Amino acid sequence: MPSNTPDLRPHVPGHQNPAESEPPIRYLTTDGSPTLTAQRRGLDIQLARNLYRDMMRARRLDTESLALARQGELNLWLMSWGQEAAQVGSVHALRGTDMIFPSYREHAVALCRGLTPAQILTQWRGCAHAGWESGGTHHMHINSLVLGTQTLHAVGYATGAVMERTDEVVTVYFGDGAASQGDVNEALNWAAAAQLPVLFFCQNNQWAISTPASLQMRMPLHRRAAGFGLRSYHVDGNDALAVHAVTSEAAAHIRAGGGPVFIEAFTYRRGGHSTSDDPGRYRDDHELKLWESRDPLARVRAFLEGQGVEEGFFARLDRECDAFAEQVRTDCRGLPDPRLDDVFASTYAQPHTLVDDDYARYLAEEEFLGQTSLRTGDAA
């Protein structure tokens, strides 16, 4: 007799992400050729050049930061490798004053918002004291490491934006794994019910650490948004020009008072979940090679070459990115070492008894360990 128990076996080669059941909006094929949709609407060559430049910088930040983490210079690093088109294409479609709430993987977005490598890496080295919004320069909240919590932060901020009558498009980034969290569904319902100006940008990179999307959901994520009453889009997340076009349309809809929008950008996490993850334990080579052939940077470059962009542009950009990579290394090694007692500073705006008591115990333990170490050294 057949069992009604769902098949929850680990991933096997050939799993299908529900997002693959429907074709996404696409402007460039994998070889860089414009689609019929793109030909009808027209493509901006200068925009493509700008997107490609920022995608290249993001890729180099990832490469260098991964190496620095392996050398012990960073405590952790979460790669955005393979997701550059989704991030760069979307942030370029927003105004610089639109507030952004990122997850832990939006390094490309941070670069596009003007954050320096040093500002980005302080959090991952463990020496950051606060967020990035000193003086409101970047309009981007610090990374959220807890899955999905930033979606509630975004709708809370958007509520304030409505009360202050601003025309911001509050944008929140999250992944397919976070979409399974209760916070995200609460945020979607809140935003829809209150018609808040929130753009929910979901990067479906197909893996929630080691769990494939095929075991997380039975229907595409963008269709889930309809149940909350949100307009939604399904876009090829490896196509920077399509992402830019879709995000531009969504932002215009929100700014005109049309209510929140959900975008599912179908992409792929080319690296591990983080530097503490070994993706070789749960992914197969065929899948990796397939998505290597869909590389978002190669796609934009092929398009630019096909449009006659001179080789000198790419050569200059390579030199610029080499210099940028050197800056990443220099900035990281110039950061202070993390201090354990920093954990007790800047936790609350005002002194707090519990923190003060914990700090006193910490100092007493440090003094005891220091004296023990000295006695051990003398004995040796």
Short mmCIF file of the C-alpha atoms (twelve columns), coordinates in Angstrom:
data_MODEL
# 
_entry.id   MODEL 
# 
loop_
_atom_site.group_PDB 
_atom_site.id 
_atom_site.type_symbol 
_atom_site.label_atom_id 
_atom_site.label_alt_id 
_atom_site.label_comp_id 
_atom_site.label_asym_id 
_atom_site.label_seq_id 
_atom_site.Cartn_x 
_atom_site.Cartn_y 
_atom_site.Cartn_z 
_atom_site.pdbx_PDB_model_num 
ATOM 1   C CA . MET A 1   0.000  0.000  0.000   1 
ATOM 2   C CA . PRO A 2   1.457  3.410  -0.912  1 
ATOM 3   C CA . SER A 3   2.383  5.708  1.943   1 
ATOM 4   C CA . ASN A 4   1.039  9.253  2.290   1 
ATOM 5   C CA . THR A 5   4.167  10.295 4.158   1 
ATOM 6   C CA . PRO A 6   5.982  13.068 2.239   1 
ATOM 7   C CA . ASP A 7   9.365  12.195 0.785   1 
ATOM 8   C CA . LEU A 8   11.861 14.077 2.950   1 
ATOM 9   C CA . ARG A 9   14.978 12.287 1.790   1 
ATOM 10  C CA . PRO A 10  18.146 14.342 1.298   1 
ATOM 11  C CA . HIS A 11  18.706 15.989 -2.059  1 
ATOM 12  C CA . VAL A 12  19.454 13.750 -5.010  1 
ATOM 13  C CA . PRO A 13  20.712 14.934 -8.421  1 
ATOM 14  C CA . GLY A 14  17.964 16.205 -10.677 1 
ATOM 15  C CA . HIS A 15  15.781 17.923 -8.079  1 
ATOM 16  C CA . GLN A 16  13.567 20.645 -9.534  1 
ATOM 17  C CA . ASN A 17  13.092 24.020 -7.917  1 
ATOM 18  C CA . PRO A 18  9.399  25.035 -8.126  1 
ATOM 19  C CA . ALA A 19  10.524 28.331 -9.707  1 
ATOM 20  C CA . GLU A 20  11.724 26.352 -12.749 1 
ATOM 21  C CA . SER A 21  8.150  25.353 -13.587 1 
ATOM 22  C CA . GLU A 22  7.482  28.817 -15.058 1 
ATOM 23  C CA . PRO A 23  9.712  30.873 -17.382 1 
ATOM 24  C CA . PRO A 24  11.000 34.055 -15.718 1 
ATOM 25  C CA . ILE A 25  11.198 37.525 -17.247 1 
ATOM 26  C CA . ARG A 26  14.443 37.593 -19.223 1 
ATOM 27  C CA . TYR A 27  16.211 40.240 -21.329 1 
ATOM 28  C CA . LEU A 28  19.440 38.378 -22.141 1 
ATOM 29  C CA . THR A 29  19.930 34.727 -22.993 1 
ATOM 30  C CA . THR A 30  22.851 32.906 -21.413 1 
ATOM 31  C CA . ASP A 31  25.056 33.780 -24.405 1 
ATOM 32  C CA . GLY A 32  24.272 37.494 -24.054 1 
ATOM 33  C CA . SER A 33  21.791 37.757 -26.925 1 
ATOM 34  C CA . PRO A 34  18.827 40.125 -26.353 1 
ATOM 35  C CA . THR A 35  15.450 38.408 -26.110 1 
ATOM 36  C CA . LEU A 36  12.445 39.577 -28.120 1 
ATOM 37  C CA . THR A 37  11.131 41.358 -25.025 1 
ATOM 38  C CA . ALA A 38  14.408 43.254 -24.688 1 
ATOM 39  C CA . GLN A 39  14.463 44.129 -28.380 1 
ATOM 40  C CA . ARG A 40  10.970 45.598 -28.155 1 
ATOM 41  C CA . ARG A 41  11.750 47.659 -25.078 1 
ATOM 42  C CA . GLY A 42  15.312 48.589 -26.017 1 
ATOM 43  C CA . LEU A 43  18.478 48.151 -23.956 1 
ATOM 44  C CA . ASP A 44  20.669 50.872 -22.448 1 
ATOM 45  C CA . ILE A 45  24.336 50.153 -23.250 1 
ATOM 46  C CA . GLN A 46  25.659 52.644 -20.688 1 
ATOM 47  C CA . LEU A 47  23.491 51.077 -17.999 1 
ATOM 48  C CA . ALA A 48  24.862 47.649 -18.936 1 
ATOM 49  C CA . ARG A 49  28.429 48.976 -18.634 1 
ATOM 50  C CA . ASN A 50  27.685 50.422 -15.195 1 
ATOM 51  C CA . LEU A 51  26.051 47.215 -14.007 1 
ATOM 52  C CA . TYR A 52  28.949 45.122 -15.281 1 
ATOM 53  C CA . ARG A 53  31.484 47.323 -13.484 1 
ATOM 54  C CA . ASP A 54  29.711 46.986 -10.134 1 
ATOM 55  C CA . MET A 55  29.212 43.251 -10.622 1 
ATOM 56  C CA . MET A 56  32.936 42.842 -11.273 1 
ATOM 57  C CA . ARG A 57  33.788 44.777 -8.106  1 
ATOM 58  C CA . ALA A 58  31.377 42.641 -6.102  1 
ATOM 59  C CA . ARG A 59  32.923 39.435 -7.462  1 
ATOM 60  C CA . ARG A 60  36.402 40.627 -6.485  1 
ATOM 61  C CA . LEU A 61  35.224 41.595 -2.994  1 
ATOM 62  C CA . ASP A 62  33.881 38.061 -2.597  1 
ATOM 63  C CA . THR A 63  37.071 36.424 -3.874  1 
ATOM 64  C CA . GLU A 64  39.371 38.486 -1.669  1 
ATOM 65  C CA . SER A 65  37.175 38.227 1.426   1 
ATOM 66  C CA . LEU A 66  36.947 34.459 1.098   1 
ATOM 67  C CA . ALA A 67  40.756 34.286 0.954   1 
ATOM 68  C CA . LEU A 68  41.063 36.634 3.947   1 
ATOM 69  C CA . ALA A 69  38.674 34.473 5.959   1 
ATOM 70  C CA . ARG A 70  40.721 31.378 5.114   1 
ATOM 71  C CA . GLN A 71  43.833 33.250 6.322   1 
ATOM 72  C CA . GLY A 72  42.196 34.042 9.670   1 
ATOM 73  C CA . GLU A 73  41.690 37.756 8.966   1 
ATOM 74  C CA . LEU A 74  37.873 37.450 9.087   1 
ATOM 75  C CA . ASN A 75  35.790 35.392 11.489  1 
ATOM 76  C CA . LEU A 76  33.229 34.496 8.829   1 
ATOM 77  C CA . TRP A 77  32.243 35.359 5.273   1 
ATOM 78  C CA . LEU A 78  29.020 34.646 3.393   1 
ATOM 79  C CA . MET A 79  29.523 34.720 -0.358  1 
ATOM 80  C CA . SER A 80  27.256 36.458 -2.864  1 
ATOM 81  C CA . TRP A 81  29.087 34.705 -5.719  1 
ATOM 82  C CA . GLY A 82  26.601 34.065 -8.518  1 
ATOM 83  C CA . GLN A 83  24.014 36.522 -7.192  1 
ATOM 84  C CA . GLU A 84  25.681 39.719 -8.405  1 
ATOM 85  C CA . ALA A 85  23.125 40.426 -11.145 1 
ATOM 86  C CA . ALA A 86  20.180 40.188 -8.749  1 
ATOM 87  C CA . GLN A 87  21.790 42.556 -6.273  1 
ATOM 88  C CA . VAL A 88  23.406 45.096 -8.594  1 
ATOM 89  C CA . GLY A 89  20.515 45.189 -11.051 1 
ATOM 90  C CA . SER A 90  17.968 45.847 -8.310  1 
ATOM 91  C CA . VAL A 91  19.847 48.471 -6.297  1 
ATOM 92  C CA . HIS A 92  20.628 50.464 -9.446  1 
ATOM 93  C CA . ALA A 93  16.867 50.755 -10.030 1 
ATOM 94  C CA . LEU A 94  16.285 52.422 -6.655  1 
ATOM 95  C CA . ARG A 95  16.818 55.987 -5.552  1 
ATOM 96  C CA . GLY A 96  19.762 56.631 -3.259  1 
ATOM 97  C CA . THR A 97  17.331 57.748 -0.549  1 
ATOM 98  C CA . ASP A 98  15.287 54.517 -0.585  1 
ATOM 99  C CA . MET A 99  16.021 52.677 2.662   1 
ATOM 100 C CA . ILE A 100 17.402 49.145 2.316   1 
ATOM 101 C CA . PHE A 101 17.237 46.294 4.826   1 
ATOM 102 C CA . PRO A 102 19.662 43.536 3.732   1 
ATOM 103 C CA . SER A 103 20.259 39.980 4.805   1 
ATOM 104 C CA . TYR A 104 23.808 38.784 5.439   1 
ATOM 105 C CA . ARG A 105 24.659 38.314 1.740   1 
ATOM 106 C CA . GLU A 106 24.053 41.726 0.117   1 
ATOM 107 C CA . HIS A 107 27.692 42.821 -0.230  1 
ATOM 108 C CA . ALA A 108 27.144 43.978 -3.814  1 
ATOM 109 C CA . VAL A 109 24.264 46.173 -2.670  1 
ATOM 110 C CA . ALA A 110 26.486 47.670 0.038   1 
ATOM 111 C CA . LEU A 111 29.211 48.495 -2.486  1 
ATOM 112 C CA . CYS A 112 26.685 50.166 -4.775  1 
ATOM 113 C CA . ARG A 113 25.485 52.253 -1.833  1 
ATOM 114 C CA . GLY A 114 28.996 53.627 -1.387  1 
ATOM 115 C CA . LEU A 115 30.220 51.549 1.540   1 
ATOM 116 C CA . THR A 116 33.970 50.987 1.555   1 
ATOM 117 C CA . PRO A 117 35.519 47.527 1.938   1 
ATOM 118 C CA . ALA A 118 36.602 48.517 5.459   1 
ATOM 119 C CA . GLN A 119 33.034 49.409 6.428   1 
ATOM 120 C CA . ILE A 120 31.722 46.120 5.066   1 
ATOM 121 C CA . LEU A 121 34.430 43.932 6.587   1 
ATOM 122 C CA . THR A 122 34.324 45.351 10.138  1 
ATOM 123 C CA . GLN A 123 31.250 43.262 10.900  1 
ATOM 124 C CA . TRP A 124 32.865 40.077 9.616   1 
ATOM 125 C CA . ARG A 125 36.099 40.728 11.488  1 
ATOM 126 C CA . GLY A 126 34.145 41.256 14.698  1 
ATOM 127 C CA . CYS A 127 35.259 44.823 15.372  1 
ATOM 128 C CA . ALA A 128 32.110 46.734 14.372  1 
ATOM 129 C CA . HIS A 129 30.592 48.917 17.085  1 
ATOM 130 C CA . ALA A 130 27.379 50.003 15.377  1 
ATOM 131 C CA . GLY A 131 25.552 50.098 12.064  1 
ATOM 132 C CA . TRP A 132 26.485 51.963 8.910   1 
ATOM 133 C CA . GLU A 133 23.897 54.713 9.144   1 
ATOM 134 C CA . SER A 134 26.021 57.380 10.819  1 
ATOM 135 C CA . GLY A 135 24.432 60.578 9.556   1 
ATOM 136 C CA . GLY A 136 22.087 58.706 7.196   1 
ATOM 137 C CA . THR A 137 24.624 58.656 4.364   1 
ATOM 138 C CA . HIS A 138 23.993 55.240 2.847   1 
ATOM 139 C CA . HIS A 139 20.308 54.625 3.629   1 
ATOM 140 C CA . MET A 140 21.119 50.992 4.334   1 
ATOM 141 C CA . HIS A 141 20.676 49.110 7.585   1 
ATOM 142 C CA . ILE A 142 23.439 46.808 8.806   1 
ATOM 143 C CA . ASN A 143 23.237 43.120 7.830   1 
ATOM 144 C CA . SER A 144 20.722 40.951 9.649   1 
ATOM 145 C CA . LEU A 145 22.162 37.557 10.567  1 
ATOM 146 C CA . VAL A 146 18.899 36.110 11.907  1 
ATOM 147 C CA . LEU A 147 16.804 34.704 9.070   1 
ATOM 148 C CA . GLY A 148 13.956 36.934 7.982   1 
ATOM 149 C CA . THR A 149 13.936 39.421 10.859  1 
ATOM 150 C CA . GLN A 150 14.845 42.282 8.517   1 
ATOM 151 C CA . THR A 151 11.467 41.971 6.791   1 
ATOM 152 C CA . LEU A 152 9.718  43.092 9.970   1 
ATOM 153 C CA . HIS A 153 12.261 45.875 10.413  1 
ATOM 154 C CA . ALA A 154 11.422 47.008 6.884   1 
ATOM 155 C CA . VAL A 155 7.654  47.118 7.374   1 
ATOM 156 C CA . GLY A 156 8.117  48.931 10.673  1 
ATOM 157 C CA . TYR A 157 10.297 51.517 8.969   1 
ATOM 158 C CA . ALA A 158 7.810  51.769 6.096   1 
ATOM 159 C CA . THR A 159 5.032  52.494 8.586   1 
ATOM 160 C CA . GLY A 160 7.066  55.446 9.804   1 
ATOM 161 C CA . ALA A 161 7.718  56.564 6.222   1 
ATOM 162 C CA . VAL A 162 3.962  56.644 5.585   1 
ATOM 163 C CA . MET A 163 3.374  58.649 8.754   1 
ATOM 164 C CA . GLU A 164 6.042  61.134 7.671   1 
ATOM 165 C CA . ARG A 165 4.624  61.257 4.126   1 
ATOM 166 C CA . THR A 166 7.876  60.414 2.357   1 
ATOM 167 C CA . ASP A 167 7.941  58.721 -1.048  1 
ATOM 168 C CA . GLU A 168 10.539 56.098 -0.133  1 
ATOM 169 C CA . VAL A 169 10.474 52.595 -1.552  1 
ATOM 170 C CA . VAL A 170 11.620 50.559 1.439   1 
ATOM 171 C CA . THR A 171 13.446 47.534 0.041   1 
ATOM 172 C CA . VAL A 172 14.184 44.344 1.942   1 
ATOM 173 C CA . TYR A 173 16.365 41.498 0.660   1 
ATOM 174 C CA . PHE A 174 16.008 37.887 1.774   1 
ATOM 175 C CA . GLY A 175 16.375 34.372 0.386   1 
ATOM 176 C CA . ASP A 176 14.237 31.340 -0.304  1 
ATOM 177 C CA . GLY A 177 15.237 29.807 3.023   1 
ATOM 178 C CA . ALA A 178 14.162 32.903 4.939   1 
ATOM 179 C CA . ALA A 179 10.831 32.842 3.086   1 
ATOM 180 C CA . SER A 180 9.940  29.780 5.166   1 
ATOM 181 C CA . GLN A 181 10.266 31.794 8.381   1 
ATOM 182 C CA . GLY A 182 7.213  33.077 10.205  1 
ATOM 183 C CA . ASP A 183 8.598  36.617 10.377  1 
ATOM 184 C CA . VAL A 184 8.589  36.926 6.584   1 
ATOM 185 C CA . ASN A 185 4.980  35.809 6.265   1 
ATOM 186 C CA . GLU A 186 3.957  38.171 9.056   1 
ATOM 187 C CA . ALA A 187 5.743  41.018 7.268   1 
ATOM 188 C CA . LEU A 188 4.033  40.214 3.951   1 
ATOM 189 C CA . ASN A 189 0.623  40.234 5.593   1 
ATOM 190 C CA . TRP A 190 1.319  43.456 7.520   1 
ATOM 191 C CA . ALA A 191 2.594  45.256 4.422   1 
ATOM 192 C CA . ALA A 192 -0.353 44.124 2.306   1 
ATOM 193 C CA . ALA A 193 -3.007 44.942 4.902   1 
ATOM 194 C CA . ALA A 194 -1.591 48.433 5.483   1 
ATOM 195 C CA . GLN A 195 -0.595 48.985 1.829   1 
ATOM 196 C CA . LEU A 196 2.934  49.895 2.881   1 
ATOM 197 C CA . PRO A 197 5.613  51.029 0.390   1 
ATOM 198 C CA . VAL A 198 7.748  47.892 0.700   1 
ATOM 199 C CA . LEU A 199 9.585  46.032 -2.044  1 
ATOM 200 C CA . PHE A 200 10.192 42.429 -0.977  1 
ATOM 201 C CA . PHE A 201 13.162 41.225 -3.033  1 
ATOM 202 C CA . CYS A 202 13.617 37.471 -2.673  1 
ATOM 203 C CA . GLN A 203 16.763 35.933 -4.142  1 
ATOM 204 C CA . ASN A 204 15.844 32.318 -4.701  1 
ATOM 205 C CA . ASN A 205 19.368 30.889 -4.778  1 
ATOM 206 C CA . GLN A 206 17.894 27.367 -4.445  1 
ATOM 207 C CA . TRP A 207 19.615 26.308 -1.238  1 
ATOM 208 C CA . ALA A 208 18.732 27.006 2.395   1 
ATOM 209 C CA . ILE A 209 22.199 26.013 3.594   1 
ATOM 210 C CA . SER A 210 21.953 22.305 2.634   1 
ATOM 211 C CA . THR A 211 18.185 22.065 2.030   1 
ATOM 212 C CA . PRO A 212 17.115 22.400 -1.626  1 
ATOM 213 C CA . ALA A 213 14.104 24.517 -2.500  1 
ATOM 214 C CA . SER A 214 12.328 21.383 -3.745  1 
ATOM 215 C CA . LEU A 215 12.029 20.269 -0.104  1 
ATOM 216 C CA . GLN A 216 10.973 23.707 1.149   1 
ATOM 217 C CA . MET A 217 7.989  24.506 -1.065  1 
ATOM 218 C CA . ARG A 218 5.564  23.087 -3.617  1 
ATOM 219 C CA . MET A 219 4.899  26.225 -5.645  1 
ATOM 220 C CA . PRO A 220 6.957  29.192 -6.885  1 
ATOM 221 C CA . LEU A 221 7.572  31.838 -4.259  1 
ATOM 222 C CA . HIS A 222 6.202  34.698 -6.350  1 
ATOM 223 C CA . ARG A 223 2.831  32.936 -6.479  1 
ATOM 224 C CA . ARG A 224 2.757  32.783 -2.694  1 
ATOM 225 C CA . ALA A 225 2.648  36.596 -2.653  1 
ATOM 226 C CA . ALA A 226 -0.780 36.573 -4.329  1 
ATOM 227 C CA . GLY A 227 -2.241 34.939 -1.243  1 
ATOM 228 C CA . PHE A 228 -1.313 38.045 0.720   1 
ATOM 229 C CA . GLY A 229 -2.636 40.398 -1.965  1 
ATOM 230 C CA . LEU A 230 0.714  41.557 -3.343  1 
ATOM 231 C CA . ARG A 231 1.659  42.206 -6.947  1 
ATOM 232 C CA . SER A 232 4.568  39.917 -7.835  1 
ATOM 233 C CA . TYR A 233 7.227  39.349 -10.496 1 
ATOM 234 C CA . HIS A 234 9.344  36.340 -11.440 1 
ATOM 235 C CA . VAL A 235 12.640 37.396 -13.022 1 
ATOM 236 C CA . ASP A 236 15.832 35.670 -14.136 1 
ATOM 237 C CA . GLY A 237 18.109 36.655 -11.264 1 
ATOM 238 C CA . ASN A 238 21.222 36.087 -13.388 1 
ATOM 239 C CA . ASP A 239 20.085 38.698 -15.914 1 
ATOM 240 C CA . ALA A 240 21.095 42.116 -14.571 1 
ATOM 241 C CA . LEU A 241 19.186 44.072 -17.218 1 
ATOM 242 C CA . ALA A 242 15.946 42.166 -16.630 1 
ATOM 243 C CA . VAL A 243 16.305 42.576 -12.867 1 
ATOM 244 C CA . HIS A 244 16.844 46.315 -13.319 1 
ATOM 245 C CA . ALA A 245 13.757 46.643 -15.546 1 
ATOM 246 C CA . VAL A 246 11.508 44.662 -13.205 1 
ATOM 247 C CA . THR A 247 12.721 46.504 -10.104 1 
ATOM 248 C CA . SER A 248 12.237 49.866 -11.830 1 
ATOM 249 C CA . GLU A 249 8.643  48.957 -12.674 1 
ATOM 250 C CA . ALA A 250 7.985  47.668 -9.157  1 
ATOM 251 C CA . ALA A 251 9.462  50.788 -7.549  1 
ATOM 252 C CA . ALA A 252 7.346  53.057 -9.753  1 
ATOM 253 C CA . HIS A 253 4.222  51.092 -8.783  1 
ATOM 254 C CA . ILE A 254 5.022  51.437 -5.076  1 
ATOM 255 C CA . ARG A 255 5.939  55.115 -5.323  1 
ATOM 256 C CA . ALA A 256 2.639  55.828 -7.049  1 
ATOM 257 C CA . GLY A 257 0.787  54.426 -4.030  1 
ATOM 258 C CA . GLY A 258 0.036  51.010 -5.508  1 
ATOM 259 C CA . GLY A 259 1.113  49.073 -2.431  1 
ATOM 260 C CA . PRO A 260 3.847  46.513 -1.741  1 
ATOM 261 C CA . VAL A 261 5.458  44.315 -4.398  1 
ATOM 262 C CA . PHE A 262 7.176  40.921 -4.248  1 
ATOM 263 C CA . ILE A 263 9.999  40.030 -6.656  1 
ATOM 264 C CA . GLU A 264 11.382 36.509 -6.933  1 
ATOM 265 C CA . ALA A 265 14.801 36.595 -8.597  1 
ATOM 266 C CA . PHE A 266 15.694 33.045 -9.619  1 
ATOM 267 C CA . THR A 267 19.453 32.669 -9.238  1 
ATOM 268 C CA . TYR A 268 22.036 30.305 -7.772  1 
ATOM 269 C CA . ARG A 269 24.436 30.343 -4.845  1 
ATOM 270 C CA . ARG A 270 27.699 29.355 -6.515  1 
ATOM 271 C CA . GLY A 271 29.710 29.138 -3.298  1 
ATOM 272 C CA . GLY A 272 28.990 27.531 0.037   1 
ATOM 273 C CA . HIS A 273 26.490 28.994 2.450   1 
ATOM 274 C CA . SER A 274 29.437 30.484 4.321   1 
ATOM 275 C CA . THR A 275 33.093 29.777 5.017   1 
ATOM 276 C CA . SER A 276 31.971 27.224 7.611   1 
ATOM 277 C CA . ASP A 277 30.032 25.199 5.024   1 
ATOM 278 C CA . ASP A 278 31.165 22.449 2.644   1 
ATOM 279 C CA . PRO A 279 28.670 22.422 -0.263  1 
ATOM 280 C CA . GLY A 280 30.411 19.420 -1.804  1 
ATOM 281 C CA . ARG A 281 28.610 17.255 0.752   1 
ATOM 282 C CA . TYR A 282 25.174 17.969 -0.693  1 
ATOM 283 C CA . ARG A 283 25.564 19.334 -4.257  1 
ATOM 284 C CA . ASP A 284 26.646 17.489 -7.381  1 
ATOM 285 C CA . ASP A 285 29.107 18.605 -10.072 1 
ATOM 286 C CA . HIS A 286 26.504 18.571 -12.837 1 
ATOM 287 C CA . GLU A 287 24.428 21.213 -11.071 1 
ATOM 288 C CA . LEU A 288 27.468 23.411 -10.452 1 
ATOM 289 C CA . LYS A 289 28.608 23.191 -14.074 1 
ATOM 290 C CA . LEU A 290 25.119 24.031 -15.304 1 
ATOM 291 C CA . TRP A 291 25.039 27.239 -13.284 1 
ATOM 292 C CA . GLU A 292 28.613 28.122 -14.176 1 
ATOM 293 C CA . SER A 293 27.368 28.263 -17.770 1 
ATOM 294 C CA . ARG A 294 24.750 30.795 -16.631 1 
ATOM 295 C CA . ASP A 295 27.265 33.095 -14.935 1 
ATOM 296 C CA . PRO A 296 25.730 36.591 -14.661 1 
ATOM 297 C CA . LEU A 297 28.989 38.444 -15.349 1 
ATOM 298 C CA . ALA A 298 29.764 36.434 -18.478 1 
ATOM 299 C CA . ARG A 299 26.255 37.128 -19.771 1 
ATOM 300 C CA . VAL A 300 26.556 40.922 -19.520 1 
ATOM 301 C CA . ARG A 301 30.078 40.873 -20.943 1 
ATOM 302 C CA . ALA A 302 28.929 38.829 -23.946 1 
ATOM 303 C CA . PHE A 303 26.117 41.324 -24.524 1 
ATOM 304 C CA . LEU A 304 28.494 44.301 -24.348 1 
ATOM 305 C CA . GLU A 305 30.956 42.643 -26.717 1 
ATOM 306 C CA . GLY A 306 28.116 41.907 -29.112 1 
ATOM 307 C CA . GLN A 307 27.165 45.588 -29.020 1 
ATOM 308 C CA . GLY A 308 30.675 46.605 -30.036 1 
ATOM 309 C CA . VAL A 309 32.027 47.805 -26.693 1 
ATOM 310 C CA . GLU A 310 35.772 48.154 -27.163 1 
ATOM 311 C CA . GLU A 311 38.274 45.785 -25.538 1 
ATOM 312 C CA . GLY A 312 39.878 48.760 -23.819 1 
ATOM 313 C CA . PHE A 313 36.839 49.085 -21.550 1 
ATOM 314 C CA . PHE A 314 37.332 45.560 -20.220 1 
ATOM 315 C CA . ALA A 315 41.105 45.998 -19.864 1 
ATOM 316 C CA . ARG A 316 40.655 49.219 -17.878 1 
ATOM 317 C CA . LEU A 317 38.051 47.557 -15.696 1 
ATOM 318 C CA . ASP A 318 40.364 44.610 -14.998 1 
ATOM 319 C CA . ARG A 319 43.065 47.030 -13.821 1 
ATOM 320 C CA . GLU A 320 40.542 48.937 -11.717 1 
ATOM 321 C CA . CYS A 321 39.368 45.710 -10.083 1 
ATOM 322 C CA . ASP A 322 42.961 44.631 -9.395  1 
ATOM 323 C CA . ALA A 323 43.494 47.918 -7.545  1 
ATOM 324 C CA . PHE A 324 40.183 47.445 -5.745  1 
ATOM 325 C CA . ALA A 325 41.209 43.931 -4.648  1 
ATOM 326 C CA . GLU A 326 44.417 45.364 -3.204  1 
ATOM 327 C CA . GLN A 327 42.326 47.933 -1.335  1 
ATOM 328 C CA . VAL A 328 40.175 45.131 0.127   1 
ATOM 329 C CA . ARG A 329 43.261 43.339 1.441   1 
ATOM 330 C CA . THR A 330 44.843 46.520 2.795   1 
ATOM 331 C CA . ASP A 331 41.638 47.748 4.428   1 
ATOM 332 C CA . CYS A 332 41.009 44.406 6.106   1 
ATOM 333 C CA . ARG A 333 44.504 44.087 7.534   1 
ATOM 334 C CA . GLY A 334 44.308 47.673 8.758   1 
ATOM 335 C CA . LEU A 335 41.254 46.967 10.897  1 
ATOM 336 C CA . PRO A 336 41.740 46.573 14.655  1 
ATOM 337 C CA . ASP A 337 41.665 43.121 16.200  1 
ATOM 338 C CA . PRO A 338 38.345 42.228 17.854  1 
ATOM 339 C CA . ARG A 339 38.194 42.823 21.620  1 
ATOM 340 C CA . LEU A 340 36.011 40.611 23.770  1 
ATOM 341 C CA . ASP A 341 35.142 43.462 26.106  1 
ATOM 342 C CA . ASP A 342 33.571 45.320 23.170  1 
ATOM 343 C CA . VAL A 343 30.623 42.946 23.550  1 
ATOM 344 C CA . PHE A 344 29.585 44.925 26.612  1 
ATOM 345 C CA . ALA A 345 29.817 48.360 24.975  1 
ATOM 346 C CA . SER A 346 27.065 50.062 22.968  1 
ATOM 347 C CA . THR A 347 24.520 47.349 23.761  1 
ATOM 348 C CA . TYR A 348 22.103 49.811 25.328  1 
ATOM 349 C CA . ALA A 349 21.852 53.581 24.916  1 
ATOM 350 C CA . GLN A 350 22.122 53.992 28.695  1 
ATOM 351 C CA . PRO A 351 24.091 51.944 31.272  1 
ATOM 352 C CA . HIS A 352 22.294 48.757 32.272  1 
ATOM 353 C CA . THR A 353 22.752 46.814 35.510  1 
ATOM 354 C CA . LEU A 354 22.739 43.392 33.851  1 
ATOM 355 C CA . VAL A 355 25.424 44.391 31.358  1 
ATOM 356 C CA . ASP A 356 27.491 46.058 34.074  1 
ATOM 357 C CA . ASP A 357 27.322 42.895 36.214  1 
ATOM 358 C CA . ASP A 358 28.331 40.702 33.263  1 
ATOM 359 C CA . TYR A 359 31.220 43.028 32.471  1 
ATOM 360 C CA . ALA A 360 32.454 42.895 36.082  1 
ATOM 361 C CA . ARG A 361 32.424 39.084 36.008  1 
ATOM 362 C CA . TYR A 362 34.262 39.131 32.691  1 
ATOM 363 C CA . LEU A 363 36.990 41.409 34.074  1 
ATOM 364 C CA . ALA A 364 37.354 39.228 37.164  1 
ATOM 365 C CA . GLU A 365 37.727 36.119 35.011  1 
ATOM 366 C CA . GLU A 366 40.254 37.853 32.765  1 
ATOM 367 C CA . GLU A 367 42.298 38.872 35.799  1 
ATOM 368 C CA . PHE A 368 42.172 35.314 37.176  1 
ATOM 369 C CA . LEU A 369 43.207 33.796 33.837  1 
ATOM 370 C CA . GLY A 370 45.988 36.339 33.477  1 
ATOM 371 C CA . GLN A 371 47.390 35.536 36.905  1 
ATOM 372 C CA . THR A 372 47.114 31.794 36.214  1 
ATOM 373 C CA . SER A 373 48.989 32.259 32.952  1 
ATOM 374 C CA . LEU A 374 51.749 34.187 34.701  1 
ATOM 375 C CA . ARG A 375 52.134 31.498 37.380  1 
ATOM 376 C CA . THR A 376 52.273 28.808 34.687  1 
ATOM 377 C CA . GLY A 377 54.927 30.785 32.839  1 
ATOM 378 C CA . ASP A 378 57.035 31.218 35.980  1 
ATOM 379 C CA . ALA A 379 56.840 27.503 36.706  1 
ATOM 380 C CA . ALA A 380 57.993 26.666 33.200  1 
# 
